[in-house]
Amino acid sequence: IIKSKKLSFSIRLLRGHYVDYKKAAQRWFEYIVEHTQHKDLRNKPFYFISSNTHSIVNNLTGWVTKVEPELISYIKEHKMKQLVEYWKLIEKGEHDGSRENFLWYILKKYEVDHPEVRKQREKYEQSLGIDFIEAKHYLDINAQVIPLKAIRNSGLAGKLDCDLSSFENSEAHILNIDYPLGSGAYMVLSTILRNVNNPQGVYILGKASFLKGNLGDIGLPKQIFDTYTNNTYQLENAFTKEYFKDFKTGSVVDNQMVVSTKGTLLHPDEVIKKYFMQGYSVIEMEDGPYLNALYETTHFNRYPEEETIPLSGNPIDVGIIHYASDTPYTKAITLGTRNLGYEGVEATYVSSLAILRRIVEMEVRN
């Protein structure tokens, strides 16, 4: 109906004020604590990841290699010509992308037609102690609780080329969530940090609009302008280009200037051009709200407004990674108008592996 003719309508959000959202976020976290098998989560060493519910766990398990023959037969039988061509290049060693990451991309399609395979994968994840907490109440944000003990028995040691046997006695846990949108990020992280006593790291992985570059590129920010508060955060990013030295399907650009905007469709050409001329190269929605929550964890007051805030020397390790899902300044494609296809898989999975590597480094250091 909306596409067929011009309409004028209003939307009313019932029970949508600040206190209700705060209550919902608190109950959402309590639901996770109650439904994970890992007890006393509030007092254990704690790493927070905002990403998605596939690339972190998939990198950790490597399970997809168990069904490689079935997946390749699937794309051939269904005549997925472009994917078959990619596979031929991978077999010849002529494709820059990862064999395993390619298989994960196919598996997502394969599981739609073969739900029993999804159950097998989930059973394997559970055997490692990984809990998936589906969002049935309060906030529409799925979560995963991952004990670092699980890492020692996974396929991750080979990818990181390190001995993880010492993790057998680790009490640390990862809470990985499906990223919230916009200001919801502030409420979620603020609630989590208010409820845990030993936060070690906060890592944010998300897609973004790149005003320079190509689809599937990776960006590492150093400065974030938050349009909610007009604060400018100067970030000492935990991630450098060294974490992405094996990434060959795109570019890695560091020292990026980022704008955290209030909405993905609020970017008329003149606004995008203004950001571009001011030196900003990335537009996204969550960095600013997340950093506002972090500010309140390390200071004695609520986050300010219209200030430049250095975040160096933060007692909590902080890392942010973006990957380009669209390039609106050059291709007139805006965030939210398309799904990122195979060109984004490598960037997503390489970035997720970088986060896991950083957590391992932090644990070894501690």
C-alpha positions, 0 to 999 in steps of 0.5 A, a space after each residue: 500500500 505504501 508503495 502504491 500511493 502517497 500516504 499520511 499517517 502517524 505512529 504511536 509507540 505504546 509504553 515507550 518511555 525511558 523508564 520502560 526501556 530501562 526496565 526491559 533491558 534489565 529484565 532482558 539481562 536477568 533472563 539471560 542470567 537465569 537461562 544460561 547453564 553458566 552460573 554466577 555470570 555477574 562475578 566472572 571475568 566478562 567480555 562483551 561482543 556486539 556483532 551477530 549470532 553466527 560469525 563469532 561462534 562459527 569461527 570458534 567451532 569450525 563445524 561447517 567443514 564436516 558437511 563440505 561435500 553436501 554443501 558443494 553438491 547443493 550449490 551444483 544441484 541448485 545451479 548456483 552458478 556464481 557460487 560454483 565459480 567461486 568454488 572452482 577458484 577456491 579449489 585451484 587456490 585462485 580465490 583470496 577468500 577463505 574456504 571455510 568462510 565460503 562454506 559458512 555462507 552456503 550453509 545458511 542457505 542449506 539449513 533452510 532446506 535441511 533443518 536437521 543439519 541446523 539441529 546437528 550444528 546446534 547440538 555440537 555448539 551445545 557440547 562445547 558449552 555454548 548457550 544460545 538465548 533466544 529473544 522471547 521476552 523484553 528486547 528483540 536481541 538474541 544472545 550467546 554465552 560462551 565460556 572461554 573453556 570452550 575455546 580450548 576444545 574448538 577449532 580456534 587454536 589452529 586458526 590462531 596458531 597457539 596453545 589454548 590448553 591453559 584455558 581449561 581452568 578459565 572462568 571468563 565468559 563471553 556474552 555475544 549479542 545480535 547488535 541493537 540499533 541506535 540508542 538501544 545500544 546505550 541501554 543494553 551496554 549500560 545495563 550489562 555493565 551495571 550488572 557485571 563486576 569484572 568487565 574485561 573488554 567491550 568489542 563492537 563489530 557492525 556494518 556501516 556506510 563507507 563514504 570512501 572504499 568498496 563493499 566488504 572493506 574493513 574500517 578501524 575508527 579513531 574518532 566518533 562523532 555522536 549525533 545524539 549528544 554531539 560528543 566527539 570520542 577519541 578512541 584508542 582502538 584495541 584493533 590495528 591492521 596487524 589483526 587483519 594481515 591475512 585479509 585479502 578480499 578487500 582493504 583495511 583502513 585505520 584511523 577512521 572518523 565516524 559519525 553515529 547517526 540516529 537513523 539509517 535512512 536519514 541521509 540526504 545527499 547534502 548531509 552525506 556530502 557535508 560529512 564527507 567534506 568534514 573528513 568523516 568516512 563512515 556512517 553508522 548507528 551504534 558507536 556513539 551510544 555504546 561509548 556513552 555507556 562506557 563513559 558512565 562506567 569509567 567516570 563519576 557522572 552521566 555522559 556529557 554533551 557537546 564535548 571532546 572526550 579522550 578514551 585513552 587509558 580506559 580500564 576496559 579494553 575497547 575495540 571497534 571494527 566496521 565493514 562496508 555494507 554500502 557506499 552511499 556517497 558513490 553508489 546512492 545505496 543507503 544503509 537498510 536498503 539491501 542485504 550484504 551478500 557474499 562480498 561481506 562474508 570475508 570481512 565479517 568472519 575475519 573481523 570476528 576472528 580478530 575479536 576472538 584473537 584479542 580476547 585470547 591475548 587479554 586472557 593470556 596477559 591476565 
